[in-house]
Amino acid sequence: MFERMKKIIFTESDQATQKFYQGLKEHKLLTTNCLDCKKLFFPPQVVCPQCLSNNLSWVELSGRGKIYAFTQQERGPLFTKPDVIGLVELEEGIGRVLTRIEGEFSELKIGMEVEVSFVDVPNFLTLHQFTPLEI
């Protein structure tokens, strides 16, 4: 399963997806910015969703945000159960990231400040998750 996923991400996906995952491997949360209309957006795209330009640049995000919503799942292929997943609203105000959230479910709160951290899955890839700044 993992080999097929790696092939999809690194050979069959678009350039934005490949660059995004390469950034994660370097422990950077990257996205694209339109040089024509100055729109910053997440997730990264190969064409600006605002003006349809392909004149884009890459920027590193702060990696900070606030928990917008979260839930607990009992099944997960990569992490221990139970696993907390949720939406994190990025500090830059450009959208929300569906992500794993580190921490005990009972201690997390909507609006809690978080920052990105990275999980290196051996022989696979690097994933992002968010960690509360204070509990």
VEXZARO-802398 format. One record per residue: x, y, z of N, C-alpha, C in turn; residue in three letters. Coordinates in Angstrom, 3 decimals. Atoms other than C-alpha are relative to their C-alpha. Layout:
REM residues N
> nx_ny_nz_cax_cay_caz_cx_cy_cz_fivo
> X_Y_Z_X_Y_Z_X_Y_Z_ALA
...
This chain:
REM residues 135
> nx_ny_nz_cax_cay_caz_cx_cy_cz_fivo
> 0.820_-1.191_0.000_0.000_0.000_0.000_0.869_1.262_0.000_MET
> -0.827_-1.196_-0.096_2.729_2.495_0.952_0.762_0.267_-1.286_PHE
> -0.742_-0.198_1.249_4.694_1.911_-2.240_-0.892_0.633_-1.056_GLU
> 0.948_-0.586_0.962_1.616_2.704_-4.327_-0.257_1.469_0.341_ARG
> 0.226_-1.390_-0.405_0.977_5.879_-2.310_1.212_0.864_-0.345_MET
> -1.212_-0.750_0.347_4.602_6.987_-2.752_0.060_0.260_-1.501_LYS
> -0.022_-0.164_1.459_4.341_6.410_-6.507_-0.988_1.084_-0.428_LYS
> 1.002_-1.003_0.343_1.154_8.482_-6.709_0.491_1.396_0.360_ILE
> -0.429_-1.328_-0.458_2.605_11.374_-4.684_1.194_0.518_-0.787_ILE
> -1.257_-0.495_0.555_6.040_11.534_-6.257_0.173_-0.188_-1.494_PHE
> -0.153_0.127_1.446_5.466_10.501_-9.866_-1.274_0.273_-0.779_THR
> 1.252_-0.148_0.728_1.791_10.671_-10.785_-0.782_1.259_0.370_GLU
> 0.734_-1.189_-0.434_0.669_13.811_-8.933_0.523_1.250_-0.704_SER
> -0.444_-1.251_0.625_0.930_17.413_-10.071_1.220_0.568_0.725_ASP
> -1.233_-0.590_-0.549_3.990_19.559_-9.406_-0.223_0.625_1.364_GLN
> 0.265_-0.624_-1.302_2.337_21.379_-6.504_0.000_-1.045_1.110_ALA
> 0.031_1.064_-1.002_1.684_18.140_-4.635_1.403_-0.523_0.274_THR
> -1.369_0.500_-0.161_5.213_16.909_-5.250_0.850_0.985_0.801_GLN
> -0.791_-1.014_-0.708_6.766_20.188_-4.064_-0.450_0.117_1.464_LYS
> 0.529_-0.055_-1.355_4.483_20.262_-0.995_0.593_-1.130_0.848_PHE
> -0.537_1.134_-0.749_5.591_16.772_0.077_1.522_0.064_0.133_TYR
> -1.445_-0.192_-0.126_9.224_17.607_-0.655_0.286_0.995_1.132_GLN
> -0.123_-0.956_-1.095_8.824_20.607_1.677_-0.197_-0.665_1.351_GLY
> 0.222_0.721_-1.260_7.403_18.343_4.392_1.221_-0.831_0.362_LEU
> -1.199_0.803_-0.240_10.435_16.094_3.992_1.117_0.857_0.600_LYS
> -0.986_-0.955_-0.527_12.567_19.190_4.743_-0.520_0.713_1.248_GLU
> 0.653_-0.564_-1.189_10.269_19.994_7.711_-0.396_1.461_-0.215_HIS
> 0.526_-1.315_0.342_8.727_23.027_5.995_-1.440_-0.162_-0.470_LYS
> 1.381_-0.021_0.465_5.040_23.783_5.502_-0.088_1.066_-1.085_LEU
> -0.044_-0.899_1.151_4.858_25.303_2.030_-1.367_0.147_-0.653_LEU
> 1.166_-0.193_0.853_2.153_26.759_-0.167_0.380_0.918_-1.147_THR
> -0.256_-0.846_1.164_1.824_28.802_-3.325_-0.663_1.361_0.160_THR
> 0.432_-1.383_-0.015_1.345_32.514_-3.823_-0.051_0.474_-1.449_ASN
> 0.124_-0.510_1.366_0.095_34.167_-7.023_0.751_1.321_-0.111_CYS
> -0.774_-1.226_0.212_2.523_36.789_-8.297_-0.801_1.057_-0.754_LEU
> 0.819_-0.967_0.744_-0.188_38.411_-10.455_-1.036_0.680_0.888_ASP
> 1.049_-0.614_-0.828_-3.087_38.939_-8.020_0.379_0.063_1.478_CYS
> -0.536_-0.041_-1.373_-0.971_38.522_-4.828_-0.782_-0.865_0.982_LYS
> 0.793_0.880_-0.860_-3.332_35.834_-3.479_0.866_-1.135_0.531_LYS
> -0.655_1.116_-0.668_-1.828_33.402_-0.973_-1.097_-1.011_0.299_LEU
> 1.057_0.982_-0.194_-3.755_30.133_-0.775_0.570_-1.338_0.434_PHE
> -0.339_1.348_-0.436_-3.700_26.676_0.758_-1.217_-0.859_-0.248_PHE
> -1.246_0.689_0.317_-3.495_23.936_-0.331_0.658_0.567_-1.253_PRO
> -0.717_-0.481_1.178_-0.840_24.646_-2.964_-0.679_-0.468_-1.290_PRO
> 0.618_0.297_1.293_-2.045_24.703_-6.560_1.004_0.260_-1.121_GLN
> -0.831_-0.315_1.170_-0.516_24.794_-10.037_-0.559_1.196_-0.757_VAL
> 0.656_-1.164_0.600_-2.964_27.532_-11.084_-0.702_0.758_1.120_VAL
> 0.654_-0.820_-1.028_-4.230_30.432_-8.961_-1.516_-0.177_-0.064_CYS
> 1.453_0.162_0.000_-7.846_29.756_-7.909_-0.743_1.341_-0.113_PRO
> 0.611_-1.323_0.068_-8.489_33.530_-7.878_-0.020_0.545_-1.428_GLN
> -0.088_-0.647_1.323_-7.247_34.736_-11.293_0.410_-0.962_-1.120_CYS
> -0.356_1.062_0.943_-6.249_31.449_-13.021_1.388_0.163_-0.622_LEU
> -1.376_-0.156_0.468_-2.650_32.570_-13.501_0.837_-1.195_0.442_SER
> -0.949_1.027_-0.435_0.158_30.042_-13.408_1.336_0.637_0.395_ASN
> -1.176_-0.761_-0.427_2.651_32.734_-12.355_0.052_-0.032_1.535_ASN
> 0.046_0.244_-1.435_3.142_31.341_-8.850_1.393_-0.099_0.597_LEU
> -1.251_0.203_-0.740_5.870_31.351_-6.231_-0.323_-0.828_1.238_SER
> 0.152_0.802_-1.202_6.431_29.151_-3.208_0.398_0.804_1.221_TRP
> -0.308_-0.678_-1.255_6.360_30.488_0.346_-0.121_-1.003_1.146_VAL
> 0.086_0.833_-1.198_6.963_28.874_3.706_-0.959_0.673_0.975_GLU
> 0.973_-0.509_-0.960_4.078_29.287_6.132_0.593_-0.014_1.403_LEU
> -0.489_-0.081_-1.378_4.570_30.137_9.795_-0.142_-1.329_0.731_SER
> 0.228_1.266_-0.678_3.218_26.747_10.807_-0.803_0.149_1.285_GLY
> 0.811_-0.232_-1.196_1.047_28.309_13.509_-1.465_0.179_-0.381_ARG
> 1.423_-0.166_0.236_-2.709_28.332_13.835_-0.790_-0.303_1.256_GLY
> 0.904_0.317_-1.112_-5.713_27.550_16.018_-0.889_-1.160_-0.409_LYS
> 0.896_1.117_0.260_-7.818_24.444_16.328_-1.386_0.550_-0.319_ILE
> 1.332_-0.425_0.433_-11.062_25.011_14.436_-1.042_-1.060_0.352_TYR
> 0.881_1.128_-0.320_-12.616_21.572_14.933_0.869_-1.241_0.164_ALA
> -0.762_1.241_-0.141_-11.464_18.130_16.005_-0.914_-1.136_0.427_PHE
> 0.731_1.196_-0.385_-12.647_14.593_16.568_1.002_-1.116_0.252_THR
> -0.854_1.141_-0.302_-11.292_11.243_17.584_-0.401_-1.144_-0.927_GLN
> 0.315_1.161_0.824_-11.023_8.261_15.264_0.615_-1.248_0.620_GLN
> -0.456_1.245_-0.602_-10.636_4.688_16.340_0.855_-0.838_-0.939_GLU
> -0.800_0.752_0.967_-8.973_3.422_13.146_0.905_0.946_-0.752_ARG
> -0.954_-0.798_0.750_-5.882_4.804_11.555_1.138_-0.874_-0.474_GLY
> -1.033_0.890_0.522_-3.303_3.178_9.296_1.410_0.283_0.504_PRO
> -1.378_-0.347_-0.331_-0.226_5.049_10.533_0.260_0.288_1.466_LEU
> -0.214_-0.471_-1.360_-0.770_6.155_14.115_-0.711_-0.898_1.002_PHE
> 0.644_0.777_-1.048_-1.772_4.670_17.433_-1.436_0.455_0.187_THR
> 1.401_-0.319_-0.233_-5.422_4.561_18.334_-0.170_0.379_1.458_LYS
> 0.799_-0.838_0.885_-7.291_6.603_19.293_0.832_1.163_-0.538_PRO
> -0.734_-1.049_0.694_-6.090_9.274_16.913_-0.881_1.244_-0.072_ASP
> 0.760_-1.244_0.083_-7.154_12.931_16.997_0.296_0.653_-1.349_VAL
> -0.132_-0.726_1.263_-7.773_14.573_13.638_-0.892_1.228_0.071_ILE
> 0.818_-1.201_-0.044_-9.144_18.005_12.986_0.394_1.002_-1.057_GLY
> -0.290_-1.124_0.879_-9.088_21.282_11.141_0.741_1.060_0.796_LEU
> -0.764_-1.083_-0.604_-6.476_23.890_11.987_-0.081_1.201_-0.932_VAL
> 0.060_-1.241_0.767_-7.054_27.457_10.843_1.376_0.630_0.047_GLU
> -1.359_-0.523_0.076_-3.727_28.799_9.649_0.073_1.466_0.403_LEU
> -0.227_-1.367_-0.459_-2.333_32.008_11.158_-0.093_1.012_-1.140_GLU
> 0.006_-0.898_1.153_-2.014_33.508_7.683_-1.407_0.311_-0.506_GLU
> 1.379_-0.268_0.384_-5.820_33.383_7.337_-0.355_-0.498_-1.389_GLY
> 0.210_0.452_1.378_-5.679_31.440_4.087_-0.762_-1.309_-0.100_ILE
> 0.753_1.238_0.067_-7.635_28.369_5.011_0.260_-0.894_1.186_GLY
> -0.114_0.981_-1.065_-7.834_25.325_7.164_0.678_-1.251_-0.530_ARG
> -0.745_1.203_0.344_-5.664_22.217_7.162_-0.639_-1.181_0.719_VAL
> 0.435_1.249_-0.602_-7.093_18.747_7.734_1.261_-0.729_0.426_LEU
> -1.273_0.479_-0.525_-4.467_17.213_9.958_-0.194_-0.853_1.246_THR
> -0.061_0.678_-1.292_-3.569_14.982_12.849_0.365_1.061_1.030_ARG
> -0.316_-0.919_-1.086_-3.503_16.872_16.149_0.554_-0.827_1.146_ILE
> -0.660_0.726_-1.071_-1.098_15.663_18.798_-0.588_0.437_1.339_GLU
> 0.501_-0.329_-1.326_-2.378_15.492_22.359_-1.173_-0.871_0.386_GLY
> 1.134_0.751_-0.517_-5.038_13.941_24.523_-1.298_0.689_-0.406_GLU
> 1.282_-0.533_0.461_-8.542_14.406_23.146_-0.665_0.868_1.057_PHE
> 0.690_-0.703_-1.088_-9.897_15.504_26.526_0.665_1.334_0.369_SER
> -0.718_-1.232_-0.350_-7.275_18.268_26.855_-0.026_1.047_-1.112_GLU
> 0.041_-0.935_1.120_-7.800_19.879_23.431_-1.253_0.850_0.055_LEU
> 1.132_-0.924_0.010_-10.075_22.872_22.941_-0.034_0.763_-1.323_LYS
> 0.169_-0.849_1.172_-11.492_24.805_19.994_0.670_1.341_0.307_ILE
> -0.692_-1.273_-0.187_-9.381_27.952_19.539_1.387_-0.131_0.606_GLY
> -1.324_0.224_-0.585_-6.292_26.391_21.146_1.075_0.261_-1.054_MET
> -1.095_-0.284_0.920_-3.063_27.646_19.578_0.869_-1.241_-0.184_GLU
> -0.801_1.167_0.351_-1.019_25.008_17.781_1.100_0.420_-0.974_VAL
> -1.034_-0.218_1.007_2.104_24.770_15.678_0.298_-1.317_-0.691_GLU
> -0.269_1.187_0.795_3.151_22.380_12.973_1.194_-0.764_0.557_VAL
> -1.130_0.874_-0.267_5.394_19.446_13.726_-0.044_-1.057_-1.096_SER
> -0.116_0.915_1.129_6.493_16.674_11.422_0.227_-1.420_0.488_PHE
> -0.126_1.417_-0.316_6.272_12.890_11.493_0.691_-0.654_-1.187_VAL
> -0.722_0.725_1.038_8.879_10.993_9.507_-0.402_-1.465_0.075_ASP
> 0.407_1.395_0.069_7.372_7.661_8.495_1.108_-0.731_-0.753_VAL
> -1.164_0.641_0.620_10.392_5.403_7.795_-0.342_-0.673_-1.338_PRO
> 0.133_0.577_1.335_10.783_4.377_4.147_-1.301_0.379_-0.687_ASN
> 1.262_-0.407_0.608_7.634_6.283_3.250_0.040_1.468_-0.364_PHE
> -0.014_-1.444_0.231_7.323_10.050_3.561_-0.123_0.725_1.325_LEU
> 0.166_-0.821_-1.194_7.000_12.902_6.018_-1.385_0.624_-0.044_THR
> 1.337_-0.567_-0.115_3.598_14.071_7.221_0.019_1.159_0.984_LEU
> 0.129_-1.085_-0.977_2.511_17.201_9.046_-1.033_-0.387_1.040_HIS
> 1.004_0.073_-1.065_0.631_17.310_12.319_0.132_1.299_0.774_GLN
> -0.085_-1.216_-0.804_-0.102_20.102_14.742_0.005_-0.366_1.473_PHE
> -0.209_0.243_-1.413_0.913_20.246_18.386_-0.429_1.233_0.785_THR
> 0.403_-1.154_-0.821_-0.720_22.467_21.046_1.222_0.694_0.594_PRO
> -1.090_-0.761_-0.607_1.539_25.259_22.304_-0.033_-0.120_1.504_LEU
> 0.133_0.173_-1.447_0.170_24.877_25.829_-1.179_-0.907_0.284_GLU
> 1.138_0.829_-0.448_-1.981_22.314_27.566_-0.170_0.216_1.484_ILE
